Structures are given as C-alpha cells and as structure tokens.
Amino acid sequence: MNTRLCVANRILQLCQERNLSLNGLAHLSAVPPSTLKSIMNGDSKNPGIVTIKLLCDGFGISLTDFFDHAVFHSREPENI
C-alpha cells in the first residue's frame, strides 16, 4: 500500500472511531470538502503536511498520533 492510500485509510479509520462524516471532518478542520474528497479518492497524489495538520486539529490529535499507527510502520520505500 502506498503512502497516499495509508493516509486515506487513516483518515477513514479516525472518522469511523469518532463517528464523523468526511463533511463533518471538513467542517471541524477548516479543510474544504473538495480538498478532503480529493485526498480520499486519489486525485490528490501528495496531500500537504499543513493540510494533514489541519485534519489532525479537527480530530483533536497531533501529527505524531496520526502517523504513529501500524499502517505507517511497515511502509516500503515509495516508487515514484
């Protein structure tokens, strides 16, 4: 699984844990719904760290909490 998919999966997991829709997360994080949907459906190949930080703020977690998850621990080097 590439990093982009790992990020999207982590966002979905956190939304499910918090019973949040993607639109709800967009509202809480001040990230436009279109940006969040682009991340989730793969149109955004490289979501910026500032955007991910805003999403973390919406979730009420740190960047460390976001990335310190099993889905990121076994990542292989990216093939570009």
Wavefront OBJ file of the C-alpha trace (Angstrom):
o trace
v 0.000 0.000 0.000
v 1.441 3.379 -0.943
v 1.612 6.306 1.440
v -1.323 8.117 -0.173
v -3.566 5.120 0.484
v -2.221 4.831 4.028
v -3.167 8.471 4.682
v -6.657 7.978 3.239
v -7.166 4.792 5.260
v -6.002 6.502 8.450
v -8.436 9.378 7.864
v -11.291 6.906 7.338
v -10.333 4.986 10.471
v -10.269 8.148 12.591
v -13.613 9.285 11.149
v -15.160 5.922 11.991
v -13.747 5.986 15.537
v -15.262 9.429 16.066
v -18.481 8.768 14.156
v -17.632 11.639 11.791
v -18.519 12.002 8.146
v -15.967 13.446 5.741
v -18.072 16.617 5.559
v -18.096 16.781 9.348
v -14.322 16.465 9.415
v -14.011 19.139 6.726
v -16.101 21.478 8.870
v -14.129 20.767 12.068
v -10.751 21.099 10.367
v -11.478 24.061 8.057
v -10.302 21.967 5.105
v -12.560 22.420 2.082
v -14.687 19.326 1.448
v -13.368 19.240 -2.121
v -9.781 19.019 -0.838
v -10.650 16.224 1.568
v -12.523 14.334 -1.146
v -9.526 14.744 -3.483
v -7.300 13.151 -0.838
v -9.747 10.318 -0.265
v -10.399 9.437 -3.907
v -6.778 9.703 -5.034
v -6.945 12.896 -7.075
v -4.510 14.478 -4.614
v -1.376 12.370 -5.020
v 0.616 14.259 -2.405
v -1.506 15.853 0.336
v 0.475 18.574 2.075
v 1.586 18.314 5.661
v -0.250 21.548 6.514
v -3.497 20.009 5.257
v -2.852 16.853 7.266
v -2.111 19.035 10.326
v -5.442 20.823 9.878
v -7.192 17.452 9.684
v -5.388 16.367 12.857
v -6.603 19.552 14.554
v -10.133 18.616 13.504
v -9.657 15.161 15.005
v -8.105 16.657 18.138
v -4.848 14.733 17.706
v -1.225 15.540 16.951
v 0.652 14.706 13.775
v 2.542 12.135 15.850
v -0.751 10.485 16.807
v -1.808 10.439 13.163
v 1.378 8.845 11.832
v 2.220 6.633 14.821
v -0.071 3.864 13.630
v 0.559 0.349 12.342
v -0.452 1.277 8.793
v 2.650 3.511 8.566
v 5.092 1.303 10.492
v 5.685 -1.232 7.757
v 5.880 1.164 4.844
v 8.156 0.283 1.971
v 10.120 2.993 0.147
v 7.932 4.884 -2.334
v 8.190 4.047 -6.029
v 7.907 7.282 -7.932
l 1 2 3 4 5 6 7 8 9 10 11 12 13 14 15 16 17 18 19 20 21 22 23 24 25 26 27 28 29 30 31 32 33 34 35 36 37 38 39 40 41 42 43 44 45 46 47 48 49 50 51 52 53 54 55 56 57 58 59 60 61 62 63 64 65 66 67 68 69 70 71 72 73 74 75 76 77 78 79 80
